[in-house]
Amino acid sequence: MAFTYTTRKDGRLMKRVSVNGKLETLYSDNSKDLEAQYIEKKYMDKKHIHIQDSISFKEFAKKWLDIHSAGKSEGTIREYKYIINNYLIKNLGGYGLKYIKKVDIQTIQKNLLEDGHIELAQKVVRFAKAILNEAVENDYVMKNVAINIKSPKVIRNEKKILTKEEDELLIECSKIHKHGLFFLLLRYSGMRKEEITALEITDINLDKKTINVNKAVSFIHNQAKVKTTKNKKSRNIPILDIVYDELEKRLSYCNKHKIKYLFTMQSNNKKMLSDTAIKRMLESFLLKINKMYFEKHKDDDNKENLKEIHFTLHQLRHSYCTMLYYANIGIKEAQNLMGHSSADMVYDIYTHLDLEKENTLNSLNDFLKN
């Protein structure tokens, strides 16, 4: 039997269908799509599957956000809210859940990709899948239209470690710069900035040469708020000789002036560092290192080709992990020292360094054969 429908004056196609004893009207600009809707409705009614039709994407996404924020850190909740509110609710909030199409989510993804926001596009698709999957489980929609949308691959830039010269300059600069210990300790402890910000002087044991990392901070509106460490565990890391003397001086100063935190705001030594303060400290430290660097090479023949030294706090941490590899520290112990919840990230770094070492050995052997 041929599928029949009514054509409205505006050109749209219309078909009535009885669902759960009530008439519903289906609309489409395409006869095949209208027929597919009709068949789906009849099938669902026959199987007594009655999808709720009264909730919007915005309403359900807000419920999802409320449920899935429980137990998450404030930084994670902030990211959830930002992505869901600014990209999903902003574009899909007015739609009823059942009327969202795959192409609607792909359009958001496409716009982000065209603007170069690859990682953000990836996260938006992931959140859309999670929200719609729960909508299916709660019988608001029949299927998750986002499930087969492929996320773009994120090509990450390889993290660079400090060169030997940069390391030497960092050590030299740390002895004369007012914030030197902060960066020296980051480089030779592998701590995250959120962990070093939360350090109290009581966490440091000079006799045993250990630092107990038992908490971290989240930066909420630029201000530090104490939370658990990223892997929810405490760990002891060694105080290396290269750090010991400067750390001892700082502890002596803190004890004398009854300062609780190892590093504090300049304007208030009772207060933990803010996120902006750390950025300013890094800018100042890099400025000093580059001054030393260009002074050191002022008589070089090719000094016009010199490039400014720049590194991030995470590069200092990556350099520490690389140092563990060359010191023959096992993956499991390195995982513990770095504070990772799994060994995967350390394994990736170690594997990459293994390949580098192998390639270097092969290149040298090939050279000697010629």
C-alpha positions in Angstrom: 0.0 0.0 0.0 1.4 3.4 -1.0 2.3 5.8 1.7 -0.1 8.8 1.6 0.2 12.2 3.2 -1.2 15.7 2.9 0.7 18.7 1.4 0.1 21.9 3.2 -0.3 25.3 1.6 3.3 26.2 2.7 4.6 23.2 0.9 5.4 21.1 4.0 4.2 17.5 4.1 2.0 16.3 6.9 0.8 12.9 8.2 -1.4 12.0 11.2 -0.6 9.0 13.3 -2.3 7.4 16.3 0.2 6.9 19.2 -1.0 5.6 22.6 -4.6 6.4 21.7 -3.8 10.0 20.7 -3.4 11.6 17.3 0.0 13.2 16.6 0.9 15.2 13.5 4.2 14.6 11.8 5.8 17.2 9.5 8.7 17.1 7.0 9.9 18.6 3.8 10.7 15.2 2.4 8.3 12.3 1.8 10.9 9.6 2.6 11.7 11.3 5.9 8.0 11.7 6.7 7.4 8.0 6.0 10.4 7.0 8.2 8.9 9.1 11.0 5.6 7.4 10.6 7.0 3.9 10.5 9.1 4.6 13.7 6.0 6.0 15.5 3.9 2.9 14.6 6.6 0.5 15.6 7.1 2.3 19.0 3.4 2.3 19.6 3.1 -1.4 18.8 6.0 -2.1 21.2 4.4 0.2 23.8 7.4 2.5 23.8 6.1 5.9 24.5 8.8 8.6 24.4 8.2 11.7 26.5 7.8 14.7 24.3 7.6 17.6 26.8 11.3 18.3 27.6 13.7 20.6 25.8 17.3 19.9 25.3 18.1 22.9 27.6 16.0 21.4 30.4 17.5 17.9 30.1 21.1 19.2 29.7 20.7 21.2 32.9 19.5 18.1 34.7 22.4 16.1 33.3 24.9 18.8 34.4 23.5 18.9 37.9 23.7 15.1 38.3 27.1 14.6 36.8 28.7 17.5 38.6 28.4 15.6 41.9 31.8 14.8 43.3 33.7 16.7 40.6 36.3 19.4 41.3 35.3 23.0 40.8 37.6 23.2 37.8 35.9 20.3 36.1 32.4 21.6 36.9 33.5 25.0 35.4 34.6 23.3 32.2 31.3 21.2 32.0 29.2 24.4 32.4 31.2 26.4 29.9 31.0 23.8 27.1 27.4 22.8 27.7 26.0 26.4 28.1 28.1 28.1 25.4 28.0 25.5 22.7 25.2 23.0 23.2 22.5 24.9 25.0 23.2 28.1 23.0 22.7 26.2 19.8 20.2 23.5 20.7 18.6 24.7 23.9 15.3 25.7 22.2 14.8 22.3 20.5 12.7 19.5 22.0 15.1 16.6 22.7 13.4 14.4 20.1 13.8 17.0 17.3 17.5 17.3 17.5 19.2 15.8 14.4 22.7 14.6 13.8 23.4 17.4 11.4 22.6 20.0 14.2 25.5 18.7 16.3 27.7 18.3 13.2 27.1 21.9 12.4 28.4 23.0 15.8 31.4 20.8 15.3 32.1 22.1 11.8 32.0 25.8 13.0 34.5 25.0 15.8 36.8 23.1 13.5 36.8 25.9 10.9 37.9 28.3 13.7 40.7 26.0 14.6 39.2 24.8 17.9 39.9 21.1 17.4 40.1 20.0 21.0 37.0 22.1 21.9 35.1 20.5 19.0 36.1 17.1 20.4 34.8 17.9 23.8 31.5 19.3 22.5 30.8 16.1 20.6 31.7 14.0 23.7 29.3 16.0 25.9 26.5 15.8 23.3 26.9 12.0 23.1 26.8 11.7 26.9 23.7 13.8 27.3 21.8 12.2 24.5 22.8 8.7 25.7 21.2 9.4 29.1 18.1 10.8 27.3 17.8 7.4 25.6 18.1 5.6 28.9 15.4 7.8 30.4 13.0 7.2 27.4 13.1 10.8 26.3 14.4 9.9 22.8 14.5 6.6 20.9 18.1 6.9 19.7 21.3 8.9 20.3 21.7 10.8 17.0 25.3 11.8 18.0 26.6 8.3 18.6 28.2 7.9 15.2 29.7 11.4 14.9 33.4 11.0 14.6 35.5 13.3 16.8 38.4 14.9 15.0 41.9 13.7 15.9 43.9 16.2 18.0 47.4 16.5 16.9 49.3 17.6 19.9 52.6 19.4 19.7 55.4 17.3 21.2 56.3 18.6 24.6 59.8 19.9 24.6 62.2 19.5 27.6 64.7 22.1 28.7 68.0 22.0 26.9 71.2 21.5 29.0 71.9 25.3 28.6 68.4 26.2 29.6 68.7 24.0 32.7 72.0 25.6 33.6 70.6 29.1 33.2 67.5 28.1 35.3 69.7 27.0 38.1 71.9 30.1 37.9 68.9 32.4 37.7 67.2 30.7 40.6 70.0 31.9 42.9 69.5 35.6 42.2 65.8 35.9 41.2 63.3 36.6 44.0 61.0 33.8 42.7 63.9 31.5 41.7 63.1 28.7 44.2 59.6 28.3 42.9 60.8 27.4 39.4 63.8 25.4 40.6 61.6 23.3 42.8 59.1 22.8 40.0 61.9 21.7 37.7 63.4 19.2 40.1 60.4 17.9 41.9 57.9 17.3 39.1 55.1 18.9 41.0 52.1 20.6 39.3 51.6 24.3 39.9 48.4 23.5 41.8 50.4 21.3 44.2 53.3 23.6 44.8 50.9 26.5 45.5 49.3 24.4 48.3 52.6 23.4 49.9 52.8 24.3 53.6 56.2 24.4 55.4 55.0 21.5 57.6 54.9 19.3 54.4 58.7 19.6 54.1 61.1 17.4 56.0 64.6 18.5 55.5 66.0 15.7 57.8 64.5 13.0 55.6 64.9 15.1 52.5 61.3 14.6 51.5 58.2 16.7 50.5 54.8 15.3 51.2 52.4 16.3 48.5 49.0 15.8 50.1 46.8 18.5 48.6 46.4 20.9 45.7 44.4 23.9 44.7 41.8 24.9 42.1 42.0 28.5 40.8 38.5 29.8 41.2 38.2 33.4 39.8 42.0 33.6 40.0 42.1 32.7 43.7 43.5 29.4 45.1 41.1 27.1 46.9 42.4 23.9 48.5 41.3 20.5 47.2 42.7 17.0 47.0 45.5 16.0 44.7 44.6 15.0 41.1 44.8 11.3 41.8 43.2 11.7 45.3 46.4 10.4 46.9 49.4 11.8 48.8 52.9 11.0 47.8 56.5 11.7 49.1 59.0 13.1 46.6 62.7 13.5 47.3 64.4 16.8 47.9 67.4 16.8 45.5 70.7 18.3 46.5 70.4 20.9 43.8 67.3 22.3 45.6 68.2 21.7 49.2 70.2 24.8 50.1 67.7 27.3 48.6 64.8 25.4 50.2 66.4 25.4 53.6 66.8 29.2 53.4 63.2 29.7 52.5 62.0 27.4 55.3 64.1 29.3 57.8 62.6 32.6 56.6 59.0 31.2 56.8 59.6 29.8 60.3 61.1 33.1 61.5 58.1 35.1 60.2 55.5 32.5 61.0 54.5 32.0 57.4 52.3 28.9 56.7 52.7 28.4 53.0 56.0 27.9 51.3 55.1 30.4 48.6 52.8 33.4 49.2 51.5 36.6 47.7 54.1 39.5 47.9 51.4 41.8 49.2 50.1 39.3 51.8 52.4 36.5 53.2 49.3 34.8 54.8 47.7 34.2 51.4 48.4 31.5 48.8 49.5 32.6 45.3 46.9 33.5 42.8 46.9 32.2 39.2 47.7 35.6 37.9 50.6 36.0 40.4 52.2 32.8 39.1 51.9 34.0 35.5 53.6 37.3 36.5 56.3 35.3 38.3 57.0 33.3 35.2 57.1 36.4 33.0 59.6 38.0 35.4 61.8 34.9 35.7 61.9 34.4 31.9 62.8 38.0 31.4 65.8 37.5 33.8 66.9 34.3 32.1 66.8 35.8 28.7 68.9 38.8 29.9 71.5 36.3 31.2 71.3 34.3 28.0 71.9 37.2 25.6 74.6 38.6 27.8 76.3 35.2 27.8 76.2 35.1 24.0 76.9 38.8 23.3 80.2 38.1 21.6 79.0 35.2 19.5 79.4 35.6 15.7 75.8 34.4 15.0 74.2 36.3 18.0 71.6 37.8 15.6 70.2 34.2 15.2 69.6 33.7 18.9 66.0 33.1 19.9 64.4 34.0 23.2 64.2 31.2 25.8 60.6 30.3 26.6 59.1 27.4 28.6 55.9 26.6 30.4 55.4 25.2 33.9 54.3 21.9 32.3 57.6 21.8 30.4 59.4 21.8 33.7 57.3 18.9 34.8 58.0 17.1 31.6 61.7 17.7 31.9 61.6 16.1 35.4 59.9 13.0 34.0 62.5 12.8 31.3 65.2 13.1 34.0 63.6 10.1 35.8 63.9 8.0 32.6 67.6 8.8 32.2 68.2 8.1 35.9 66.8 4.6 35.3 63.8 5.1 37.6 61.2 2.4 36.8 57.8 3.3 35.3 55.8 2.4 38.4 58.1 4.5 40.7 58.0 7.4 38.2 54.2 7.2 38.1 54.2 7.6 41.9 56.7 10.5 41.9 54.7 12.3 39.2 51.3 11.7 41.0 49.6 10.1 38.0 46.6 7.8 38.7 47.8 5.4 36.0 51.1 4.6 34.4 49.9 5.4 30.9 51.3 8.9 30.6 54.7 7.9 32.0 54.8 4.9 29.8 54.2 7.1 26.7 57.1 9.3 27.6 59.4 6.4 28.4 58.4 4.6 25.2 59.1 7.8 23.1 62.5 8.1 24.8 63.3 4.5 24.2 62.7 5.0 20.5 64.8 8.1 20.5 67.7 6.2 22.1 67.3 3.4 19.6 67.3 5.7 16.7 70.4 7.5 17.9 72.2 4.2 18.4 71.2 3.0 14.9 72.3 6.2 13.4 75.7 6.0 15.1 76.2 2.4 14.0 75.2 3.2 10.4 77.7 6.1 10.4 80.5 3.9 11.6 79.9 1.3 9.0 80.4 3.8 6.2 
